[in-house]
Amino acid sequence: MSATVEFARMNGLGNKILVVDMRGRPDKVTPAAAVALNADPETAFDQIMAIHDPKADGTDAFIDILNSDGSKAQACGNGTRCVVQALAAETGRKAFTFQTVAGILNAVEHEDGTISVDMGKPVFDWDRIPLAEEFHDTSRIELQIGPIDNPVLHSPSAMSMGNPHAIFWVDKDVMSYDLARFGPLLENHPMFPERANITLAQVTSPTSMTTRTWERGAGLTLACGSAACSAAVSAARTGRTGRRVMINVASAKPPGTLSIEWRERDDHVIMTGPAEWEWSGRLDPATGLWSGDADRGAEAQ
Ligand SMILES: N[C@H](CCC[C@H](N)C(=O)O)C(=O)O
């Protein structure tokens, strides 16, 4: 077994993704390799999407997801679109079924190059999000930050999109909040026993909103797909929007949108958006030592 495997540096609306090809081998990308890759500015990432051989009939691959701090994530919308683009380029196929620890995901690449991922059903039960306290209604939970009589952020909607999310509704520009300061406090708040992804959402019309996310295990990122799904579902659930929403991801580079539909007929959340290949190389999944392909210079920034 070779020590190194192929990887591609990609992004989904600026969410930095390393797609690592682990097919045909039994080992995994280690947390130590993830931390080492993230420490190098050239390979710094938000999530690693490691493609493994399928474990279940009817699936094309098992995907292991790591955050940049080496922890595991159950879902990653932007990364899943990157995996679809990589496998579509390799095989010429357009539709894929993946397995993750959170379940089965179907995804398809469209003619225009955008990719739709069926992210499955949202989960609202307090103990499955999970929250530390029982809430009958998780669409508005008791949690606030800032002065007790004048909180900066309060009463988020909580849910799981495979991974835990809290959505704080704000009236002002999402970029005007000091999310770098509040993010870590909220991610690690005792309310969230498995930590949480923290999103600020400003509803701009019954069909649109702007979001910005502090990601569990990755910090401030340029975009987060599962958070966009969670913001859309939570907005519809609380009557702020309908079930089809365009999400303007405030920090995306270049600026971009994700279209989210919370499908009435089966409760599934469908996320559609772009993915972009940047450059490729090889890495050692045990240590994170890597090298770029010879033609990398032209592509890398
Ligand atoms: N960037 C991802 C989310 C990563 C989730 C991760 N931060 C966690 O739940 O631990 C996305 O596009 O959905």
The ligand as a MOL file (V3000), in Angstrom:
LIG
                    3D

  0  0  0     0  0            999 V3000
M  V30 BEGIN CTAB
M  V30 COUNTS 13 12 0 0 0
M  V30 BEGIN ATOM
M  V30 1 N -18.8710 23.2980 6.1550 0
M  V30 2 C -19.8790 22.3000 6.3530 0
M  V30 3 C -20.2750 22.0310 7.7490 0
M  V30 4 C -19.2390 21.3750 8.5450 0
M  V30 5 C -19.8050 20.9830 9.8310 0
M  V30 6 C -18.8970 21.0030 10.9500 0
M  V30 7 N -18.2790 22.2490 11.2750 0
M  V30 8 C -19.5100 20.3210 12.1610 0
M  V30 9 O -20.7320 20.1100 12.2340 0
M  V30 10 O -18.7300 19.9870 13.0230 0
M  V30 11 C -21.0470 22.4730 5.4650 0
M  V30 12 O -20.8900 23.0460 4.4070 0
M  V30 13 O -22.1250 21.9790 5.7870 0
M  V30 END ATOM
M  V30 BEGIN BOND
M  V30 1 1 1 2
M  V30 2 1 2 3
M  V30 3 1 2 11
M  V30 4 1 3 4
M  V30 5 1 4 5
M  V30 6 1 5 6
M  V30 7 1 6 7
M  V30 8 1 6 8
M  V30 9 2 8 9
M  V30 10 1 8 10
M  V30 11 2 11 12
M  V30 12 1 11 13
M  V30 END BOND
M  V30 END CTAB
M  END
